[in-house]
Amino acid sequence: MDLKGYIKSKGLTLTLVAQEAKVSRQALSQYGKQFVPTNKTLKKVADAMTALGVPTTVVDLVPYVIS
């Protein structure tokens, strides 16, 4: 599973997480497929998911962006 699948499995949409994290939906959908995000970006995504009601840390996301 990639980051896109992980986000969907938590009941969130890429668009919603991308807007909250202030990253593009397109970039978010490619993390773990075509490129690896920086730690700063992963933190933004984790914080966005937490703000949207899904407590998430960077450690939770790493397996989905490292292939």
N, C-alpha and C positions, 0 to 999 in steps of 0.2 A: 504494500500500500504506500502511496506517496502522500505528500502533505494535503493535496486536494481531497483525497479519499479520507484522510484523517479528519479534516474539517467537516466534511459531509457526514461522517460517522458520528460526529458529536451534535448533529442537528443544526449546524450553521451553514450558511452559504458563503461561497468565496467572495461574492460582492459585498456582503455585510462585513465580513472580517477585513477585507481590503480597505473598505471605507474607514472603518474604525482604526486600522493600523496606519492609514495614510500611505498605502502602497497601491500599485495598480493591480487590478484583478488578473490581468494577463501575466504579470510577473509572479504573483502568488501561485497561479496555476502551474508555473514552470519550475518552481522550487523543488529540487529533488529529481527533476527530469533533465533539464538542460543546464542548470547551474545551481550552485549552492549559495544561499543567502548569507550575509554577514551575521555575526552575533548580534549586532545592533538591530538588524532587521528581524531576526528571530525573536528578539525581546519585544519588539513592537507587535509582532503577530501574537505572541503569548499574552501580552498585556491586553490586546484587543479581544482575544477570546475570553479572557478572564472578565473583562468589562461587560462582555455579552452574556455572562452567566455560566461560562464553562471554565472553571479554574484550570489554568495551564501554565506550565513553566517552559523555559527553553529546553531543559532536559527532556521534557515530554515530546518536544518537536524534533529533536536531533535524529532519531531513528528514521524519520520520514523524509529527511532531506539529504541524508548521506547514503549513497548507494553502494 
